[in-house]
Amino acid sequence: MLETNRLMIRKMTKEDTPFVLSILNTDYANKYNATENVNEATLWKMIEQTISYVIILKNIKEPIGIIGVERDYLRYNMKSVSMTYFIHKDYSGYGYMTEALKEVIYDIFTRLDRKIISLRISKENEKSINLAKRLSFHYDGMIRMGTRKEDGTIYDDLLYSLTKRDFEENIEI
């Protein structure tokens, strides 16, 4: 388990299923996300391919967000991972995700010994883009027509990366 002053970050369990589905199946989470209407079977298929965390707010002892760490399909033969994250809309804007991601990123670079982390963010998702910049992620480019939602909406995706060195030089833990 990882911990900050305000948060506990632990591995996801089956007991977290209702909470995770309640986040993933909201208009807030799906505004820029191509994975819509996730059911329990789909969720656990996704989780089997990732290291999945639940973010718990200490003062209320309730989950407020999730983080997924998975194989980086953009890089070949590198010690790299890709991350995804969601926070409950009621807890957005308080710095919780920044705080949680710092801990998870530190863990990825130290315990998992990875050298680079990538993010793929919808060009329209300003909050997530600003979060990536705050955490010193480097803008690597754009995938035009990168995501098509079930309703036919097409988004360009922006690619960001963070090296272990950039993290150590720019982010205080």
C-alpha positions as CSV (number, residue, x, y, z in Angstrom):
1,M,0.0,0.0,0.0
2,L,1.1,3.5,-0.8
3,E,0.3,6.5,1.4
4,T,0.4,10.3,1.5
5,N,-0.7,12.7,4.1
6,R,-4.3,12.7,2.8
7,L,-4.5,9.4,0.8
8,M,-4.1,5.7,0.9
9,I,-3.4,4.0,-2.5
10,R,-3.9,0.3,-2.5
11,K,-4.3,-2.5,-5.0
12,M,-7.9,-2.9,-6.3
13,T,-9.9,-5.9,-5.1
14,K,-13.2,-7.5,-6.1
15,E,-14.8,-5.6,-3.3
16,D,-14.0,-2.4,-5.2
17,T,-16.1,-3.4,-8.2
18,P,-19.2,-1.3,-7.4
19,F,-17.1,1.8,-6.8
20,V,-15.0,1.3,-9.9
21,L,-18.1,0.8,-12.1
22,S,-19.7,3.8,-10.5
23,I,-16.8,5.9,-11.7
24,L,-16.2,4.4,-15.1
25,N,-19.9,4.5,-16.0
26,T,-20.5,8.2,-15.6
27,D,-20.8,10.9,-18.1
28,Y,-17.9,12.7,-16.3
29,A,-15.5,9.8,-16.8
30,N,-16.7,9.0,-20.3
31,K,-16.6,12.5,-21.7
32,Y,-13.2,11.7,-23.4
33,N,-12.9,8.0,-22.7
34,A,-13.7,5.4,-25.4
35,T,-14.6,2.7,-23.0
36,E,-18.3,3.2,-22.3
37,N,-20.8,1.1,-20.3
38,V,-18.3,-1.1,-18.6
39,N,-19.8,-4.2,-16.9
40,E,-18.2,-6.3,-14.2
41,A,-16.8,-8.9,-16.7
42,T,-15.3,-6.3,-18.9
43,L,-13.8,-4.5,-15.9
44,W,-12.1,-7.6,-14.6
45,K,-10.8,-8.4,-18.0
46,M,-9.2,-5.0,-18.1
47,I,-7.9,-5.3,-14.5
48,E,-6.2,-8.6,-15.3
49,Q,-4.0,-6.8,-17.7
50,T,-3.0,-3.9,-15.4
51,I,-1.8,-3.1,-12.0
52,S,-4.9,-1.3,-10.6
53,Y,-5.1,1.0,-7.6
54,V,-7.9,2.5,-5.6
55,I,-7.4,5.9,-4.1
56,I,-8.9,6.2,-0.6
57,L,-9.4,9.6,1.1
58,K,-8.1,9.0,4.7
59,N,-10.4,11.5,6.5
60,I,-13.6,9.8,5.2
61,K,-12.1,6.3,4.6
62,E,-13.9,6.1,1.2
63,P,-12.6,5.5,-2.3
64,I,-12.4,8.6,-4.6
65,G,-10.5,7.5,-7.6
66,I,-8.6,4.8,-9.5
67,I,-5.3,4.5,-11.3
68,G,-4.3,1.8,-13.8
69,V,-0.8,0.9,-14.9
70,E,-0.4,-1.3,-17.9
71,R,2.0,-2.3,-20.7
72,D,3.1,0.5,-22.9
73,Y,2.1,-0.5,-26.4
74,L,3.8,2.5,-28.0
75,R,7.4,1.4,-27.1
76,Y,9.3,-1.7,-28.0
77,N,11.7,-3.5,-25.7
78,M,11.7,-0.7,-23.2
79,K,11.2,-0.8,-19.4
80,S,8.0,1.3,-19.8
81,V,4.4,1.4,-18.7
82,S,1.3,3.4,-19.6
83,M,-1.0,4.9,-17.0
84,T,-4.7,5.8,-16.9
85,Y,-6.6,7.5,-14.1
86,F,-10.1,8.6,-13.1
87,I,-11.3,10.6,-10.1
88,H,-14.9,10.9,-8.8
89,K,-16.2,14.3,-10.0
90,D,-16.9,15.4,-6.5
91,Y,-13.2,15.2,-5.6
92,S,-11.8,16.7,-8.8
93,G,-9.9,20.0,-8.4
94,Y,-8.5,19.4,-4.9
95,G,-5.1,18.0,-5.9
96,Y,-5.9,14.4,-4.9
97,M,-5.0,12.9,-8.2
98,T,-1.7,14.9,-8.4
99,E,-0.9,13.6,-4.9
100,A,-1.8,10.0,-5.8
101,L,0.0,10.0,-9.1
102,K,3.2,11.2,-7.5
103,E,3.3,8.2,-5.2
104,V,2.4,5.7,-7.9
105,I,4.9,7.2,-10.3
106,Y,7.6,7.0,-7.6
107,D,6.6,3.4,-7.0
108,I,6.8,2.6,-10.8
109,F,10.3,4.1,-11.0
110,T,11.7,2.5,-7.9
111,R,9.9,-0.8,-7.1
112,L,9.0,-1.7,-10.6
113,D,12.2,-0.3,-12.0
114,R,10.7,1.3,-15.1
115,K,12.5,4.0,-17.0
116,I,9.6,5.8,-18.7
117,I,5.8,6.2,-18.3
118,S,3.4,7.2,-21.0
119,L,0.0,8.9,-21.0
120,R,-2.5,9.1,-23.9
121,I,-4.9,11.9,-23.3
122,S,-7.7,13.2,-25.5
123,K,-6.8,16.6,-27.0
124,E,-10.1,18.0,-25.5
125,N,-9.3,16.8,-21.9
126,E,-7.8,20.0,-20.5
127,K,-7.8,18.9,-16.9
128,S,-5.8,15.8,-17.7
129,I,-3.4,17.7,-19.9
130,N,-2.8,20.2,-17.1
131,L,-2.2,17.4,-14.7
132,A,0.4,15.8,-17.0
133,K,2.2,19.1,-17.3
134,R,2.1,19.7,-13.5
135,L,3.8,16.3,-13.1
136,S,6.5,17.2,-15.7
137,F,5.4,14.9,-18.4
138,H,6.8,15.8,-21.8
139,Y,4.5,16.3,-24.8
140,D,5.5,13.8,-27.5
141,G,3.0,14.4,-30.2
142,M,-0.5,13.7,-31.4
143,I,-2.4,10.7,-32.8
144,R,-4.9,12.3,-35.2
145,M,-8.2,10.5,-35.0
146,G,-6.9,8.5,-32.1
147,T,-10.2,7.5,-30.4
148,R,-13.6,6.9,-31.7
149,K,-16.4,6.7,-29.1
150,E,-19.4,4.4,-29.5
151,D,-21.5,7.4,-30.4
152,G,-19.2,8.2,-33.3
153,T,-17.4,11.1,-31.8
154,I,-13.7,11.1,-32.8
155,Y,-11.0,12.7,-30.7
156,D,-7.3,13.3,-31.4
157,D,-5.1,11.9,-28.7
158,L,-2.0,13.6,-27.2
159,L,1.0,11.5,-26.1
160,Y,3.0,12.4,-23.1
161,S,5.9,10.7,-21.4
162,L,7.9,11.0,-18.2
163,T,11.4,9.6,-17.7
164,K,12.7,8.6,-14.3
165,R,15.3,11.3,-14.6
166,D,12.7,14.0,-15.4
167,F,10.7,12.9,-12.4
168,E,13.7,12.9,-10.0
169,E,14.8,16.4,-11.2
170,N,11.3,18.1,-11.2
171,I,9.0,16.5,-8.7
172,E,9.2,16.5,-4.9
173,I,7.9,13.4,-3.1
